[in-house]
Amino acid sequence: MIKSITFTLKETVCPKSEDYLKEECVFKENGSLKKCSSTATVLKSQPGEAASLTVSCQDVTDPEERKKLSEPPSWTKYFSNW
């Protein structure tokens, strides 16, 4: 069985070497923006373990695409208090 997901990565102002509160770590203005996809292959004989996992990301440099991807999806408002 193969499962796929696509997602966006955005650079924040927080260094990865430190602990931080979610509220303190905002997205960096004009920071790195990547469009990613991942595929996991799961064997029926071992349903809890991935037999293989691939992740690939590409930089988003086109200004129009960056603008579109920088806007939060409409469903995120439901999770804002988590």
Contact map, one row per residue, 1 for C-alpha under 8 A:
1110000000000000000000000000000000000000111100000000000000000000000000000000000000
1111000000000000000000000000000000000011110000000000000000000000000000000000000000
1111100000000000000000000000000000000011110000000000000000000000000000000000000000
0111110000000000000000000000000000001111000000000000000000000000000000000000000000
0011111000000000000000000000000000001110000000000000000000000000000000000000000000
0001111100000000000000000000000000111100000000000000000000000000000000000000000000
0000111110000000000000000000000000111000000000000000000000000000000000000000000000
0000011111000000000000000000000011110000000000000000000000000000000010000000000000
0000001111100000000000000000000011110000000000000000000000000000000000000000000000
0000000111110000000000000011001111000000000000000000000000000000000000000000000000
0000000011111000000000000011001110000000000000000000000000000000000000000000000000
0000000001111110000000001111001000000000000000000000000000000000000000000000000000
0000000000111110000000001111000000000000000000000000000000000000000000000000000000
0000000000011111010100001100000000000000000000000000000000000000000000000000000000
0000000000011111110000000000000000000000000000000000000000000000000000000000000000
0000000000000111111000000000000000000000000000000000000000000000000000000000000000
0000000000000011111000000000000000000000000000000000000000000000000000000000000000
0000000000000111111100000000000000000000000000000000000000000000000000000000000000
0000000000000001111110000000000000000000000000000000000000000000000000000000000000
0000000000000100011111011000000000000000000000000000000000000000000000000000000000
0000000000000000001111111000000000000000000000000000000000000000000000000000000000
0000000000000000000111111100000000000000000000000000000000000000000000000000000000
0000000000000000000011111100000000000000000000000000000000000000000000000000000000
0000000000000000000111111100000000000000000000000000000000000000000000000000000000
0000000000011100000111111110000000000000000000000000000000000000000000000000000000
0000000000011100000001111111000000000000000000000000000000000000000000000000000000
0000000001111000000000001111101000000000000000000000000000000000000000000000000000
0000000001111000000000000111111000000000000000000000000000000000000000000000000000
0000000000000000000000000011111000000000000000000000000000000000000000000000000000
0000000000000000000000000001111100000000000000000000000000000000000000000000000000
0000000001110000000000000011111110000000000000000000000000000000000000000000000000
0000000001100000000000000000011111000000000000000000000000110000000000000000000000
0000000111100000000000000000001111100000000000000000000000111000010000000000000000
0000000111000000000000000000000111110000000000000000000011110000000000000000000000
0000011110000000000000000000000011111000000000000000000011110000000000000000000000
0000011110000000000000000000000001111100000000000000001111000000000000000000000000
0001111000000000000000000000000000111110000000000000001110000000000000000000000000
0001110000000000000000000000000000011111000000000000111100000000000000000000000000
0111100000000000000000000000000000001111100000000000111000000000000000000000000000
0111000000000000000000000000000000000111110000000111110000000000000000000000000000
1110000000000000000000000000000000000011111000000111100000000000000000000000000000
1110000000000000000000000000000000000001111101111111000000000000000000000000000000
1000000000000000000000000000000000000000111111101110000000000000000000000000000000
1000000000000000000000000000000000000000011111100000000000000000000000000000000000
0000000000000000000000000000000000000000001111100000000000000000000000000000000000
0000000000000000000000000000000000000000011111111100000000000000000000000000000000
0000000000000000000000000000000000000000011111111100000000000000000000000000000000
0000000000000000000000000000000000000000010001111100000000000000000000000000000000
0000000000000000000000000000000000000000011001111110000000000000000000000000000000
0000000000000000000000000000000000000001111001111111100000000000000000000000000000
0000000000000000000000000000000000000001111000001111100000000000000000000000000000
0000000000000000000000000000000000000001110000000111110000000000000000000000000000
0000000000000000000000000000000000000111100000000111111000000000000000000000000000
0000000000000000000000000000000000000111000000000001111100000000000000000000000000
0000000000000000000000000000000000011110000000000000111110000000000000000000000000
0000000000000000000000000000000000011100000000000000011111000000000000000000000000
0000000000000000000000000000000001111000000000000000001111100000000000000000000000
0000000000000000000000000000000001110000000000000000000111110000000000000000000000
0000000000000000000000000000000111100000000000000000000011111000000000000000000000
0000000000000000000000000000000111100000000000000000000001111100110000000000000000
0000000000000000000000000000000010000000000000000000000000111110110000000000000000
0000000000000000000000000000000000000000000000000000000000011111110000000000000000
0000000000000000000000000000000000000000000000000000000000001111111000000000000000
0000000000000000000000000000000000000000000000000000000000000111111100000000000000
0000000000000000000000000000000000000000000000000000000000011111111110000000000000
0000000000000000000000000000000010000000000000000000000000011111111111000000000000
0000000000000000000000000000000000000000000000000000000000000011111111100000000000
0000000000000000000000000000000000000000000000000000000000000001111111100000000000
0000000100000000000000000000000000000000000000000000000000000000111111110000000000
0000000000000000000000000000000000000000000000000000000000000000011111110000000000
0000000000000000000000000000000000000000000000000000000000000000001111111000000000
0000000000000000000000000000000000000000000000000000000000000000000011111101000000
0000000000000000000000000000000000000000000000000000000000000000000000111111000000
0000000000000000000000000000000000000000000000000000000000000000000000011111100000
0000000000000000000000000000000000000000000000000000000000000000000000001111111000
0000000000000000000000000000000000000000000000000000000000000000000000011111111100
0000000000000000000000000000000000000000000000000000000000000000000000000111111100
0000000000000000000000000000000000000000000000000000000000000000000000000011111110
0000000000000000000000000000000000000000000000000000000000000000000000000011111111
0000000000000000000000000000000000000000000000000000000000000000000000000001111111
0000000000000000000000000000000000000000000000000000000000000000000000000000011111
0000000000000000000000000000000000000000000000000000000000000000000000000000001111
